[in-house]
Amino acid sequence: MKRQLLLLSLLLLSGTAMRAQVRNTDDPDIALDMDIEAKKNTAILKLSTYSRTNQMAAAYMVVTFMDDSVAKLTGRLRNTNKVIPTDVNHGFADRFHSYCELNLTTQQAEMFQQGVKSIQIHMVPKSYFHEWEKDEIGKPLYDRYLQSKENVLFKTDKKKKNNEKKKENR
């Protein structure tokens, strides 16, 4: 039983490396990296941008889902204006790296299952907008959310069992 729990926890932890990466073919100067993490009653969408010209101005993103419903996400801008050398076609170029954490309700996190039609990120000097005909990031982010949610539930159950054992030993 302990081996099964250990194997399950290792599988859940290995899922943390899965992210939805977005590369806009229309604007090769901007790359995005998104990850979603479940909390007890909420979720956080972690967003990193890499660009030669644009910087994130605020932690604000509008997501349109395949059923045309819209979620406006806000949060905290954690890092911006950091210039990092990035490998571009086997040569290095400086890129602005911005990072923010956007707050999601559990209902908003569940909406990613439908698929994402478009995203808009508030950046300067111009906002970033990308639209898809078919979902490319919604389902991977939703799968990541489910894995993270299972991990949170597993940790919560483990804490409850440890607290019960401590009470029994007293």
Summary of the structure (lengths in Angstrom):
residues: 170
radius of gyration: 18.8
end to end distance: 26.1
largest distance: 64.4
contacts: 476
relative contact order: 0.20
helix: 34%
strand: 48%
